[in-house]
Amino acid sequence: MAKTRRKLSKFNIFMKSEIKRVKKMQPSASHKQVFKMAAQNWKSHSGSNHASMGHKKATRRHRKK
């Protein structure tokens, strides 16, 4: 039985390409540093509220029933 995969969020799509881009610019940086830089870029990405969207989803997912 094959599992169905969830559609990637805008954050996931952004981070996938942004990590590759930052690694090219900073080849000596650790993965942790690269991830932090990419996440910071997400926060300031295009002046929209993309960063807050991901946070709202995470809090809803962990809410007690």
N, C-alpha and C positions, 0 to 999 in steps of 0.2 A: 504494500500500500504506500503510495507516494504522498509525501506531505505537500500541502499547498503553501507557497511562500507568500508572505505579506508584501504588499507594494512598499518600495522604499520611500521613506519620508523625504521631504525637501532637505532636511538636515543631513540625512545619510548620503544623499546624492551629492550635496555640496562638499561634505567632508571627504568623500571618496576621491574626488578630483583635487580638492584643495591640499590634501596630504601629499599627493604626488607632486603638485606644483611647489609646495614649500620644501619638500625633500630635495628637489632639483636646485632650489635657491640656497639651501643650507645642508649640503651633503654630510657635513660632520656632526650635525645635531642628532641627538638621540630621538627615538620614536616618541618618547614622552614630551620632549621639547617641541617637536614638530606638531604633535597633536594639540598642545597648548596654543601654539601660534595659529594653527588652522581654526581652532575654536574661537580664538579672539577675533579672527577675520570674519567668522560667521556672525559674531555679535554686531560688528560694524558693517556687515554686508548690505549694501544698497540702501541704507537708511530705513529699511522696513522693519517690521516686528517679527521677522523670522525666528530670532532667538527666543522670544517669549512663547512662540507657538510650541516649540519642543518642550519647554518647561511645563506648560499646562498639560500636555499629553502625559508626561511622566507622573505628575502629581495625581491625575485622574486614575491612572493605571494602578497606583499603590493605595488608593483610598479604601478604607475598610467598608465592608457591606453592612 
